[in-house]
Structure formats: C-alpha cells, structure tokens
Amino acid sequence: MTDVSDFPITRRWPATHPDRLQLYSLNTPNGVKVSIMLEEIGLPYEAHLVDFGKDDQKTPEFLSLNPNGKIPAIIDPDGPGGEPIGLFESGAILLYLADKTGRLAPADPAQRYETLQWVFFQVGGVGPMFGQVGYFHKFAGRELADKRPLERYVAESRRLLEVLDIRLAGRTWMMGDEYTIADISLLGWVRNLITFYEARELVDFDHYEYVSAWLARGLARPAVQRGLEIPKRP
C-alpha cells in the first residue's frame, strides 16, 4: 500500500487516517451518492469538505485529483492489486465501490447491466435536467423574462419522473426487492428537486405516487440519513 501523501490533494486536505479511503466532497446530490454508499457498505473512510464558497474545487490540489473540478472524488489506498487509486465522477465511484465490496450491485451479469443502465439514466438525464430546473426556478435563471428555458426543463423533469414512476410500479426499489446503486444514484437528486430546489408543485411531484413512496423508503434508511449530512457544511 503506497502512502496517500503521494497524492498532491493531501497537501491541502491531510489524511488523519491514511489507511482509510479518502473522500473529497460536499453534500450536494452528486456528493451524497458516495457518502450514502460508504455508509451503506460500512467501509472505513475519512471525509474532507470541499467548500465551494472558498472555491476549493478550483485549487491546484483538488484539480490534481479531478481535472474537471467537480465533487466527489476519492483516493482508495487499497485499490486494485493493493495499489492506491484516485477516482472522480460519482457514477464511476459507485461502481468501483460496488465491485470492491461485492455489495449493492447484482452479481448476475444481466441484472448488473440492468442496474447500470439506471445509474447512467441518472447521470445523463435526471441530474442535468433537475439541476437546470433548480437554476431557472430558484437561482439566477429565475430573473430571466423568457420562461421558455424553465418550461422546457420542467417538462423534461416531469417526463423523467414519469419514467421512474412506471419503473417503480410494483417494485420496492429500482431493481425490485434489491436495493442497489441505482437507488443510491437517484435518491439525492429526487430529494433535492422537491426540497432545496423547491420545485414540488412546479413538477407536480405528488402525482408520481410510486416515486413518492420509493423516496420515502429511501430517506428512512439510517445510512441514507447519515450520508446526506456528510461532509458537514461550514
């Protein structure tokens, strides 16, 4: 096992426990995917706050691990072959942790790929579209006189919720009875849409009864409750 101090990011965020997985994140919808996953699987880790208010994500140290300047990112000192590995992109990290621990992704190849398609559905659709609703409904975009961008993203978010609602009809979780990284990938974004983005009525969220019930089940999980607060904001 190589010392994690070989990674430049540790100069800004020193590891108190260098033998543990190091998480660099903020509790945004993308960030909590990994903290929830880590809480679910019980893998020892150390969380480091990447403070957007201080532009931490733009520092040379952070960019040395993720040149895209986005959270979350990790260093696992015990990566493949016992060598350390640094990773960014929340979907890739979820898959890595599932493979590392044999948890929260089906072993059956067909079921595994079916799970991954829903992770990619979140990464490519739900996250970007819900995020645009937040921007045009709550943040700077709300000042625009032209409401067509907001209308477009609201319509697309409703369509995506309908896709999820159809999928969840008769299912406890996205893959049926088995809770997986597909659920973890989606929970923070669906929650954020109706809480932080304040878009519950805008997207007619309560119309999607199966999504509503799934979200309540997910938020009731102790690991999810813990993961949503990690890392603590300043």
C-alpha positions as a Markdown table, in Angstrom:
| # | Residue | x | y | z |
|---|---|---|---|---|
| 1 | Met | 0.0 | 0.0 | 0.0 |
| 2 | Thr | 1.5 | 3.3 | -1.1 |
| 3 | Asp | 1.2 | 6.3 | 1.3 |
| 4 | Val | -1.7 | 8.6 | 0.2 |
| 5 | Ser | 0.6 | 11.5 | 0.8 |
| 6 | Asp | 1.9 | 10.8 | -2.7 |
| 7 | Phe | -1.3 | 12.4 | -4.0 |
| 8 | Pro | -0.9 | 16.3 | -4.1 |
| 9 | Ile | -4.5 | 16.7 | -2.9 |
| 10 | Thr | -3.4 | 15.5 | 0.6 |
| 11 | Arg | -1.3 | 18.7 | 1.0 |
| 12 | Arg | -4.5 | 20.7 | 1.3 |
| 13 | Trp | -6.6 | 18.0 | 3.0 |
| 14 | Pro | -4.1 | 15.9 | 5.1 |
| 15 | Ala | -5.2 | 12.4 | 5.9 |
| 16 | Thr | -5.7 | 11.7 | 9.6 |
| 17 | His | -6.2 | 8.1 | 8.8 |
| 18 | Pro | -4.2 | 7.4 | 5.7 |
| 19 | Asp | -5.1 | 3.7 | 5.7 |
| 20 | Arg | -8.7 | 4.6 | 5.1 |
| 21 | Leu | -10.5 | 5.6 | 1.9 |
| 22 | Gln | -10.3 | 9.4 | 1.5 |
| 23 | Leu | -13.5 | 11.2 | 0.3 |
| 24 | Tyr | -13.4 | 14.7 | -1.0 |
| 25 | Ser | -16.9 | 16.0 | -1.3 |
| 26 | Leu | -19.8 | 18.3 | -0.3 |
| 27 | Asn | -23.3 | 17.1 | 0.5 |
| 28 | Thr | -24.8 | 18.0 | -2.9 |
| 29 | Pro | -26.9 | 15.5 | -4.8 |
| 30 | Asn | -23.8 | 14.2 | -6.6 |
| 31 | Gly | -21.7 | 14.3 | -3.4 |
| 32 | Val | -24.1 | 12.3 | -1.2 |
| 33 | Lys | -24.2 | 9.4 | -3.7 |
| 34 | Val | -20.7 | 8.4 | -2.4 |
| 35 | Ser | -21.2 | 9.2 | 1.3 |
| 36 | Ile | -24.5 | 7.2 | 1.3 |
| 37 | Met | -22.8 | 4.3 | -0.5 |
| 38 | Leu | -19.9 | 4.3 | 2.0 |
| 39 | Glu | -22.4 | 4.4 | 4.9 |
| 40 | Glu | -24.4 | 1.6 | 3.4 |
| 41 | Ile | -21.4 | -0.7 | 2.9 |
| 42 | Gly | -19.6 | 0.2 | 6.1 |
| 43 | Leu | -16.2 | 0.7 | 4.5 |
| 44 | Pro | -13.9 | 2.9 | 6.8 |
| 45 | Tyr | -13.4 | 6.3 | 5.2 |
| 46 | Glu | -12.3 | 9.8 | 6.0 |
| 47 | Ala | -14.4 | 12.7 | 4.7 |
| 48 | His | -12.9 | 16.0 | 3.6 |
| 49 | Leu | -15.1 | 19.1 | 2.9 |
| 50 | Val | -14.6 | 20.7 | -0.4 |
| 51 | Asp | -16.0 | 24.2 | 0.2 |
| 52 | Phe | -17.5 | 25.7 | -2.9 |
| 53 | Gly | -17.7 | 29.0 | -1.0 |
| 54 | Lys | -13.9 | 29.1 | -0.9 |
| 55 | Asp | -13.6 | 27.7 | -4.5 |
| 56 | Asp | -11.8 | 24.7 | -3.1 |
| 57 | Gln | -12.7 | 22.7 | -6.2 |
| 58 | Lys | -10.7 | 25.1 | -8.3 |
| 59 | Thr | -7.4 | 24.8 | -6.4 |
| 60 | Pro | -4.4 | 23.0 | -7.9 |
| 61 | Glu | -4.5 | 20.4 | -5.2 |
| 62 | Phe | -8.1 | 19.4 | -6.0 |
| 63 | Leu | -7.6 | 19.6 | -9.7 |
| 64 | Ser | -4.6 | 17.2 | -9.4 |
| 65 | Leu | -7.2 | 14.5 | -8.5 |
| 66 | Asn | -10.1 | 15.7 | -10.6 |
| 67 | Pro | -9.1 | 17.9 | -13.5 |
| 68 | Asn | -12.8 | 18.5 | -14.1 |
| 69 | Gly | -13.1 | 20.4 | -10.8 |
| 70 | Lys | -16.2 | 18.7 | -9.6 |
| 71 | Ile | -17.1 | 16.7 | -6.5 |
| 72 | Pro | -17.0 | 13.9 | -5.4 |
| 73 | Ala | -13.6 | 12.4 | -5.7 |
| 74 | Ile | -11.8 | 9.6 | -3.7 |
| 75 | Ile | -8.5 | 8.1 | -3.0 |
| 76 | Asp | -8.5 | 4.4 | -2.1 |
| 77 | Pro | -5.1 | 3.4 | -0.6 |
| 78 | Asp | -6.1 | -0.2 | -1.1 |
| 79 | Gly | -7.1 | -0.2 | -4.7 |
| 80 | Pro | -6.7 | -2.9 | -7.3 |
| 81 | Gly | -3.7 | -5.1 | -6.7 |
| 82 | Gly | -3.2 | -3.4 | -3.4 |
| 83 | Glu | -2.1 | -0.2 | -5.1 |
| 84 | Pro | -3.7 | 3.2 | -4.4 |
| 85 | Ile | -6.2 | 4.6 | -6.9 |
| 86 | Gly | -7.8 | 8.0 | -7.3 |
| 87 | Leu | -11.2 | 8.4 | -8.9 |
| 88 | Phe | -13.7 | 11.0 | -9.8 |
| 89 | Glu | -17.2 | 11.0 | -11.3 |
| 90 | Ser | -19.9 | 9.8 | -8.9 |
| 91 | Gly | -21.2 | 7.0 | -11.1 |
| 92 | Ala | -17.7 | 5.6 | -11.6 |
| 93 | Ile | -17.1 | 5.7 | -7.8 |
| 94 | Leu | -20.4 | 3.9 | -7.1 |
| 95 | Leu | -19.5 | 1.1 | -9.5 |
| 96 | Tyr | -15.9 | 0.9 | -8.1 |
| 97 | Leu | -17.2 | 0.6 | -4.5 |
| 98 | Ala | -19.8 | -2.0 | -5.5 |
| 99 | Asp | -17.1 | -4.1 | -7.2 |
| 100 | Lys | -14.6 | -3.7 | -4.4 |
| 101 | Thr | -17.0 | -4.9 | -1.7 |
| 102 | Gly | -19.4 | -7.1 | -3.7 |
| 103 | Arg | -22.3 | -5.0 | -2.3 |
| 104 | Leu | -25.3 | -3.2 | -3.8 |
| 105 | Ala | -24.9 | -4.3 | -7.4 |
| 106 | Pro | -26.2 | -7.7 | -8.6 |
| 107 | Ala | -23.7 | -10.4 | -9.3 |
| 108 | Asp | -25.8 | -11.8 | -12.2 |
| 109 | Pro | -24.4 | -10.2 | -15.4 |
| 110 | Ala | -27.9 | -9.4 | -16.9 |
| 111 | Gln | -29.1 | -7.8 | -13.6 |
| 112 | Arg | -25.8 | -6.0 | -13.3 |
| 113 | Tyr | -26.2 | -4.3 | -16.6 |
| 114 | Glu | -29.8 | -3.5 | -16.0 |
| 115 | Thr | -28.7 | -1.8 | -12.8 |
| 116 | Leu | -26.0 | 0.2 | -14.6 |
| 117 | Gln | -28.5 | 1.4 | -17.2 |
| 118 | Trp | -30.4 | 3.2 | -14.4 |
| 119 | Val | -27.3 | 4.7 | -12.9 |
| 120 | Phe | -26.5 | 6.1 | -16.4 |
| 121 | Phe | -30.1 | 7.3 | -16.7 |
| 122 | Gln | -29.5 | 9.4 | -13.6 |
| 123 | Val | -26.1 | 10.6 | -14.6 |
| 124 | Gly | -27.1 | 11.5 | -18.2 |
| 125 | Gly | -30.7 | 12.7 | -17.6 |
| 126 | Val | -32.0 | 13.2 | -14.1 |
| 127 | Gly | -29.1 | 15.1 | -12.7 |
| 128 | Pro | -28.6 | 17.6 | -15.6 |
| 129 | Met | -32.4 | 18.2 | -16.1 |
| 130 | Phe | -33.2 | 18.5 | -12.4 |
| 131 | Gly | -30.2 | 20.8 | -12.0 |
| 132 | Gln | -31.5 | 23.1 | -14.7 |
| 133 | Val | -34.9 | 23.3 | -13.0 |
| 134 | Gly | -33.1 | 24.4 | -9.9 |
| 135 | Tyr | -31.1 | 27.1 | -11.8 |
| 136 | Phe | -34.1 | 28.5 | -13.7 |
| 137 | His | -36.6 | 28.2 | -10.8 |
| 138 | Lys | -34.6 | 29.2 | -7.7 |
| 139 | Phe | -31.3 | 30.7 | -8.7 |
| 140 | Ala | -30.0 | 33.2 | -11.2 |
| 141 | Gly | -32.1 | 31.9 | -14.1 |
| 142 | Arg | -35.3 | 32.9 | -12.4 |
| 143 | Glu | -34.6 | 36.5 | -13.3 |
| 144 | Leu | -34.9 | 35.8 | -17.0 |
| 145 | Ala | -38.1 | 37.3 | -18.5 |
| 146 | Asp | -38.2 | 34.5 | -21.1 |
| 147 | Lys | -39.6 | 31.5 | -19.2 |
| 148 | Arg | -39.2 | 29.0 | -22.1 |
| 149 | Pro | -35.9 | 27.5 | -20.6 |
| 150 | Leu | -37.7 | 26.8 | -17.3 |
| 151 | Glu | -40.7 | 25.4 | -19.1 |
| 152 | Arg | -38.5 | 23.1 | -21.2 |
| 153 | Tyr | -36.6 | 21.7 | -18.2 |
| 154 | Val | -39.8 | 21.3 | -16.1 |
| 155 | Ala | -41.4 | 19.4 | -18.9 |
| 156 | Glu | -38.4 | 17.1 | -19.3 |
| 157 | Ser | -38.2 | 16.6 | -15.5 |
| 158 | Arg | -41.8 | 15.6 | -15.4 |
| 159 | Arg | -41.1 | 13.1 | -18.2 |
| 160 | Leu | -38.2 | 11.6 | -16.3 |
| 161 | Leu | -40.3 | 11.3 | -13.2 |
| 162 | Glu | -42.9 | 9.5 | -15.3 |
| 163 | Val | -40.3 | 7.1 | -16.5 |
| 164 | Leu | -39.3 | 6.4 | -12.9 |
| 165 | Asp | -42.9 | 6.1 | -11.8 |
| 166 | Ile | -43.6 | 3.4 | -14.4 |
| 167 | Arg | -40.4 | 1.6 | -13.4 |
| 168 | Leu | -41.3 | 1.6 | -9.7 |
| 169 | Ala | -44.8 | 0.5 | -10.1 |
| 170 | Gly | -45.0 | -2.9 | -8.2 |
| 171 | Arg | -41.3 | -2.6 | -7.1 |
| 172 | Thr | -39.8 | -1.7 | -3.8 |
| 173 | Trp | -36.6 | -0.5 | -5.3 |
| 174 | Met | -35.4 | 0.2 | -8.9 |
| 175 | Met | -34.3 | -3.4 | -9.3 |
| 176 | Gly | -37.3 | -4.9 | -7.4 |
| 177 | Asp | -36.7 | -6.2 | -4.0 |
| 178 | Glu | -32.9 | -5.5 | -4.1 |
| 179 | Tyr | -31.7 | -2.0 | -3.1 |
| 180 | Thr | -28.7 | -1.1 | -5.3 |
| 181 | Ile | -26.5 | 1.7 | -6.6 |
| 182 | Ala | -29.3 | 2.6 | -8.9 |
| 183 | Asp | -31.4 | 3.8 | -6.0 |
| 184 | Ile | -28.4 | 5.5 | -4.3 |
| 185 | Ser | -27.6 | 7.3 | -7.5 |
| 186 | Leu | -31.2 | 8.7 | -7.8 |
| 187 | Leu | -32.2 | 9.4 | -4.2 |
| 188 | Gly | -30.3 | 12.6 | -3.6 |
| 189 | Trp | -31.4 | 14.2 | -6.9 |
| 190 | Val | -35.1 | 13.4 | -6.4 |
| 191 | Arg | -35.0 | 14.7 | -2.8 |
| 192 | Asn | -33.2 | 17.8 | -3.9 |
| 193 | Leu | -35.7 | 18.6 | -6.6 |
| 194 | Ile | -38.6 | 19.0 | -4.1 |
| 195 | Thr | -36.6 | 20.3 | -1.1 |
| 196 | Phe | -33.6 | 22.5 | -2.0 |
| 197 | Tyr | -34.9 | 23.5 | -5.4 |
| 198 | Glu | -38.4 | 24.0 | -4.0 |
| 199 | Ala | -40.0 | 22.5 | -7.2 |
| 200 | Arg | -42.5 | 20.1 | -5.7 |
| 201 | Glu | -45.6 | 21.8 | -7.0 |
| 202 | Leu | -43.8 | 23.0 | -10.2 |
| 203 | Val | -43.2 | 19.4 | -11.4 |
| 204 | Asp | -46.4 | 18.1 | -9.8 |
| 205 | Phe | -44.3 | 15.7 | -7.7 |
| 206 | Asp | -47.2 | 14.2 | -5.7 |
| 207 | His | -48.7 | 12.9 | -9.0 |
| 208 | Tyr | -45.9 | 10.3 | -9.1 |
| 209 | Glu | -47.1 | 8.1 | -6.3 |
| 210 | Tyr | -44.6 | 5.3 | -6.8 |
| 211 | Val | -41.7 | 7.7 | -6.9 |
| 212 | Ser | -43.0 | 9.4 | -3.8 |
| 213 | Ala | -43.3 | 6.1 | -1.9 |
| 214 | Trp | -39.8 | 5.0 | -3.1 |
| 215 | Leu | -38.3 | 8.3 | -1.9 |
| 216 | Ala | -39.9 | 7.9 | 1.5 |
| 217 | Arg | -38.5 | 4.4 | 1.8 |
| 218 | Gly | -35.1 | 5.5 | 0.8 |
| 219 | Leu | -34.9 | 8.5 | 3.1 |
| 220 | Ala | -36.0 | 6.3 | 6.0 |
| 221 | Arg | -32.8 | 4.2 | 5.7 |
| 222 | Pro | -30.3 | 5.1 | 8.5 |
| 223 | Ala | -27.3 | 5.0 | 6.2 |
| 224 | Val | -29.1 | 7.4 | 3.8 |
| 225 | Gln | -29.9 | 9.8 | 6.7 |
| 226 | Arg | -26.2 | 9.8 | 7.7 |
| 227 | Gly | -24.9 | 10.1 | 4.2 |
| 228 | Leu | -27.0 | 13.1 | 3.4 |
| 229 | Glu | -25.1 | 15.1 | 6.0 |
| 230 | Ile | -21.6 | 14.1 | 5.0 |
| 231 | Pro | -19.4 | 16.1 | 4.8 |
| 232 | Lys | -20.9 | 18.7 | 7.1 |
| 233 | Arg | -21.2 | 22.1 | 5.6 |
| 234 | Pro | -19.4 | 25.0 | 7.3 |
